[in-house]
Amino acid sequence: MITLDELMQQLDNKSRLIGIDMGSKRIGISICDENRKIATPLETINYDNISKLASRLSEIILENNIKGIVVGLPLKMDGTEGSSAQSVKDKFKSIKNKIIIPYVFWDERLSTVGSFKISSQLDINVSKKMKDIDKNSATFILQGAIDYLKNKTWLYSPLWL
């Protein structure tokens, strides 16, 4: 496994990423534009088994020219890993050999809460919020990662040295 900074060193300037919110029953998928500025919800995959999940992810990667994956890691509030984080790592470990692009884990604490609050501010009804919560959580995760990279680039820009 690599860090987000290491992933960025492997990418060219026009590379798309996907974000994954790996739930036990549903997997939320988001995608960003090739300039890595905006993450948008893509789809929710009902989880049946690892093979089907790996197959669908491979299709998404090929169809959208994806060069990296940001997988949400559900850490405990104190920053430690619990059973949920281990479950995500185990699932992804099972499919990583079927997907040949780099991936990173990204802290997803409060991503579901954050996406639910954003939906509330947009005055979206509760049934729609619940239907889209997984892909919206994946969007929250991916947007956090690309914002981190954007801010890091800005902070260390040669213009400021």
SULDA-V956244 format. One record per residue. N is the residue number from 1. RES is the residue in three letters. SS is DSSP state (a for helix, b for strand, c for the rest). PSI is psi in radians with two decimals (none if undefined). D_LAST is the distance of its C-alpha to the last C-alpha in Angstrom with 1 decimal. Layout:
# SULDA-V956244
n | res | ss | psi | d_last
N | RES | SS | PSI | D_LAST
N | RES | SS | PSI | D_LAST
This chain:
# SULDA-V956244
n | res | ss | psi | d_last
1 | MET | c | 2.57 | 31.3
2 | ILE | c | 2.97 | 27.6
3 | THR | c | 2.93 | 24.7
4 | LEU | a | -0.67 | 23.0
5 | ASP | a | -0.72 | 19.8
6 | GLU | a | -0.65 | 22.2
7 | LEU | a | -0.78 | 24.0
8 | MET | a | -0.56 | 21.0
9 | GLN | a | -0.41 | 20.5
10 | GLN | a | -0.23 | 24.1
11 | LEU | c | 2.66 | 24.0
12 | ASP | c | -3.13 | 23.5
13 | ASN | c | -0.40 | 21.9
14 | LYS | c | 1.15 | 25.3
15 | SER | c | 2.33 | 26.7
16 | ARG | b | 2.62 | 28.7
17 | LEU | b | 2.74 | 29.2
18 | ILE | b | 2.64 | 32.1
19 | GLY | b | 2.52 | 32.2
20 | ILE | b | 2.22 | 35.3
21 | ASP | b | 1.80 | 37.0
22 | MET | b | 1.63 | 39.6
23 | GLY | c | 3.05 | 42.6
24 | SER | c | -0.49 | 46.0
25 | LYS | c | -0.52 | 47.8
26 | ARG | b | 2.52 | 45.3
27 | ILE | b | 2.05 | 42.0
28 | GLY | b | 2.41 | 39.6
29 | ILE | b | 2.34 | 37.5
30 | SER | b | 2.89 | 34.6
31 | ILE | b | 2.63 | 32.6
32 | CYS | b | 2.86 | 29.4
33 | ASP | c | 2.92 | 28.8
34 | GLU | c | -0.31 | 27.3
35 | ASN | c | -0.02 | 23.9
36 | ARG | c | 0.92 | 23.9
37 | LYS | c | -0.68 | 23.7
38 | ILE | c | 2.24 | 27.1
39 | ALA | b | 2.45 | 29.6
40 | THR | b | 2.60 | 33.2
41 | PRO | b | 2.46 | 36.4
42 | LEU | b | -1.05 | 38.3
43 | GLU | b | 2.94 | 41.4
44 | THR | b | 2.27 | 43.2
45 | ILE | b | 2.20 | 45.0
46 | ASN | b | 2.20 | 48.1
47 | TYR | c | 2.02 | 47.9
48 | ASP | c | -0.91 | 51.1
49 | ASN | c | 2.93 | 50.1
50 | ILE | a | -0.71 | 47.3
51 | SER | a | -0.81 | 48.6
52 | LYS | a | -0.70 | 48.7
53 | LEU | a | -0.82 | 45.2
54 | ALA | a | -0.70 | 43.8
55 | SER | a | -0.81 | 45.7
56 | ARG | a | -0.72 | 44.4
57 | LEU | a | -0.70 | 40.7
58 | SER | a | -0.72 | 41.3
59 | GLU | a | -0.81 | 42.6
60 | ILE | a | -0.75 | 39.7
61 | ILE | a | -0.81 | 37.2
62 | LEU | a | -0.77 | 39.2
63 | GLU | a | -0.53 | 39.9
64 | ASN | a | 0.16 | 36.3
65 | ASN | c | 0.90 | 34.5
66 | ILE | b | 2.40 | 32.7
67 | LYS | b | -0.11 | 30.2
68 | GLY | b | 2.78 | 29.6
69 | ILE | b | 2.36 | 31.1
70 | VAL | b | 1.98 | 29.9
71 | VAL | b | 2.17 | 32.8
72 | GLY | b | 2.30 | 33.1
73 | LEU | b | 1.98 | 34.0
74 | PRO | c | 1.48 | 36.1
75 | LEU | c | 2.74 | 35.1
76 | LYS | c | 2.87 | 37.1
77 | MET | c | -0.42 | 35.7
78 | ASP | c | 0.09 | 35.0
79 | GLY | c | -0.02 | 32.8
80 | THR | c | 2.84 | 35.5
81 | GLU | c | 2.39 | 37.2
82 | GLY | c | -2.78 | 40.7
83 | SER | a | -0.58 | 43.4
84 | SER | a | -0.76 | 41.7
85 | ALA | a | -0.73 | 38.6
86 | GLN | a | -0.66 | 40.8
87 | SER | a | -0.77 | 42.8
88 | VAL | a | -0.80 | 39.8
89 | LYS | a | -0.73 | 38.7
90 | ASP | a | -0.78 | 42.3
91 | LYS | a | -0.82 | 42.7
92 | PHE | a | -0.56 | 39.5
93 | LYS | a | -0.61 | 40.4
94 | SER | a | -0.46 | 43.7
95 | ILE | a | -0.19 | 42.1
96 | LYS | c | -0.49 | 39.1
97 | ASN | c | -0.32 | 41.3
98 | LYS | c | -0.22 | 42.4
99 | ILE | c | 2.11 | 39.0
100 | ILE | c | 0.26 | 37.0
101 | ILE | c | 2.75 | 33.5
102 | PRO | b | 2.68 | 30.9
103 | TYR | b | 2.73 | 30.9
104 | VAL | b | 2.70 | 29.1
105 | PHE | b | 2.45 | 30.4
106 | TRP | b | 2.35 | 28.6
107 | ASP | b | 2.09 | 29.7
108 | GLU | c | 0.27 | 32.1
109 | ARG | c | 2.29 | 33.3
110 | LEU | c | 0.25 | 34.7
111 | SER | a | -0.70 | 34.1
112 | THR | a | -0.75 | 37.7
113 | VAL | a | -0.78 | 37.7
114 | GLY | a | -0.79 | 34.6
115 | SER | a | -0.60 | 36.1
116 | PHE | a | -0.73 | 39.5
117 | LYS | a | -0.70 | 38.0
118 | ILE | a | -0.74 | 36.2
119 | SER | a | -0.67 | 39.6
120 | SER | a | -0.72 | 41.3
121 | GLN | a | -0.48 | 39.1
122 | LEU | c | 0.06 | 39.9
123 | ASP | c | 0.78 | 43.6
124 | ILE | c | 2.39 | 44.4
125 | ASN | c | 2.76 | 47.8
126 | VAL | a | -0.72 | 48.0
127 | SER | a | -0.65 | 49.7
128 | LYS | a | -0.70 | 47.0
129 | LYS | a | -0.81 | 44.3
130 | MET | a | -0.62 | 46.1
131 | LYS | a | -0.65 | 46.6
132 | ASP | a | 0.07 | 42.9
133 | ILE | a | -0.64 | 41.4
134 | ASP | a | -0.85 | 40.6
135 | LYS | a | -0.52 | 38.8
136 | ASN | a | -0.63 | 37.0
137 | SER | a | -0.71 | 36.0
138 | ALA | a | -0.64 | 34.6
139 | THR | a | -0.74 | 32.6
140 | PHE | a | -0.74 | 31.3
141 | ILE | a | -0.91 | 30.2
142 | LEU | a | -0.71 | 28.6
143 | GLN | a | -0.67 | 26.8
144 | GLY | a | -0.73 | 25.4
145 | ALA | a | -0.78 | 24.1
146 | ILE | a | -0.54 | 22.5
147 | ASP | a | -0.72 | 21.0
148 | TYR | a | -0.83 | 19.5
149 | LEU | a | -0.70 | 18.0
150 | LYS | a | -0.79 | 16.9
151 | ASN | a | -0.65 | 15.1
152 | LYS | a | -0.76 | 13.5
153 | THR | a | -0.77 | 12.2
154 | TRP | a | -0.77 | 11.0
155 | LEU | a | -0.57 | 9.4
156 | TYR | c | 0.33 | 7.4
157 | SER | c | 2.47 | 7.0
158 | PRO | a | -0.40 | 5.1
159 | LEU | a | -0.42 | 5.7
160 | TRP | a | -0.02 | 3.8
161 | LEU | c | none | 0.0
